[in-house]
Amino acid sequence: MSNGAASRAEWLALARRAETLGYAILVVPDHFRNALATGPALLAAAEATTTLRVGSLVFDNDFRHPTILAKEAASLDVLTGGRFEMGLGAGWMRSEYDEAGIAFDPPGLRVGRLEEAVRIVKGLFADEPLHFAGRYYHVNGLTGLPRPVQRPHPPLVIGGGGRRVLSLAAREADIVGFAPRAKVDGSGLDRADITAAAVDQKVVWVREAAGDRFASLELNLLVQAVSVTDERAPAIDKLARRFEATPDVVESSPFVFVGSVDWISETLRERRERYGISYWVVFEVAMEAFAPVVARLRGT
């Protein structure tokens, strides 16, 4: 995951480097603090590469009307030749809402809007004009154009940490993303939600809400910290202080990987077996260090 770059040359070089290192996809979040806007950055990255997929992780539903988002997403899919993956979320960082003058509503309202937005976006990817009347949005016979290349629509990612949004993802998404739960006041992520037990619970929620479609879902996790090192104990202690957790919690957390390339590779296999997670996202700062793990596990 990257927040962008300071120049065109730097951004295109980063995208090409990700492809060369064997990463399957380059994802960009949707924050005002990003160096580049999400959509244009993804399009430029796709133009600079040949096989690398690109995705939003995730578009904040509150920053655009879902009709605008559907058109932008379909356009990205067309212009990338079907290499776009659409992530959509309810928003969680209060500071950027306050700075932009956007109301930061309680979680229930934001997730409620997201639920309606997903139905609208999917409806506009379909062939017929969309009629939709909800609590938050109304669409009156709008035809979605352009049609996306990937049918019925680009892979849809919905992620989060709480039961309601993960249940929505289980019902509607193609890819369910796990992240630590956001604090209710929007001040940050709940570091207490990084435990192995917390991820076990998230998987249970998704399985229950998905029902028969669970087997067709891909599970995704946004890794919060990576340290490729042969000196595990000092690195774990440092991260324990960062996360305000015990070393045991950090060592066993699915959101953290600390160890040698061999250790991380084996642990990824174990966690894939335990949780069913096959799609792991690391931040750009760890891209080079994590690349040997990617090389080790490609195709396994």
Secondary structure, 3 states (H helix, E strand, C coil): CCCCCCCHHHHHHHHHHHHHCCCCEEEECCCCCCCCCHHHHHHHHHHCCCCCEEEECCEEHHHCCHHHHHHHHHHHHHHCCCCEEEEEECCCCHHHHHHHCCCCCCHHHHHHHHHHHHHHHHHHHCCCCEEEECCCCEEEEECCCCCCCCCCCCCEEEEECCHHHHHHHHHHCCEEEECCCECCCCCCECHHHHCHHHHHHHHHHHHHHHHHHHHHCEEEEECCEEEECCCHHHHHHHHHHHHCCCHHHHHHCCCEEEECHHHHHHHHHHHHHHHCEEEEECCHHHHHHHHHHHHHHCCC
